[in-house]
Amino acid sequence: HIPPRRTSPFPIEGELQAALDRLLQQSEGVAPNPIWLDAIARIGTTLGADSQSSAHFLEAWRVLYTLTLYLDHLQDGDTLGALWLEALAPPLQYQLAFSLYIAAQHALARLDLQDVPASRIVRLQRFWAESVARLANGQYQ
């Protein structure tokens, strides 16, 4: 089961929420392949994850993947896959990247501690933070 393409419930609203939703819904150039999402969902089911935990993890993974590709495109000056994104001023483009990272971390924090040990969630958050830092650092080498 692929979760809906929306970052809520997320403690933001208004234009930023609308921009995040639009980025996640309408920017195919930075979206993960639906086959990958389906495969990850099936792996979770096969491993016995309940549907709610699986959906939260899948949402977090989808948002982080989108962030990674979006940030890479921003840093390399590549096309962002949507004219409305390219029309934004660079500070707003980077604000969206930062907000995507927060949204992914928020989705991970919503995992049920009865289904996923807290230590595993912390290790995953640390791994994701280090991965995004490596991505950002790679632009300076």
Secondary structure by P-SEA (a helix, b strand, c coil): ccccccccccccccaaaaaaaaaacccccccccaaaaaaaaaaaaaacccaaaaaaaaaaaaaaaaaaaaaaaaaacccccccccccccaaaaaaaaaaaaaaaaaaaaacccccccaaaaaaaaaaaaaaaaaaaaaaac
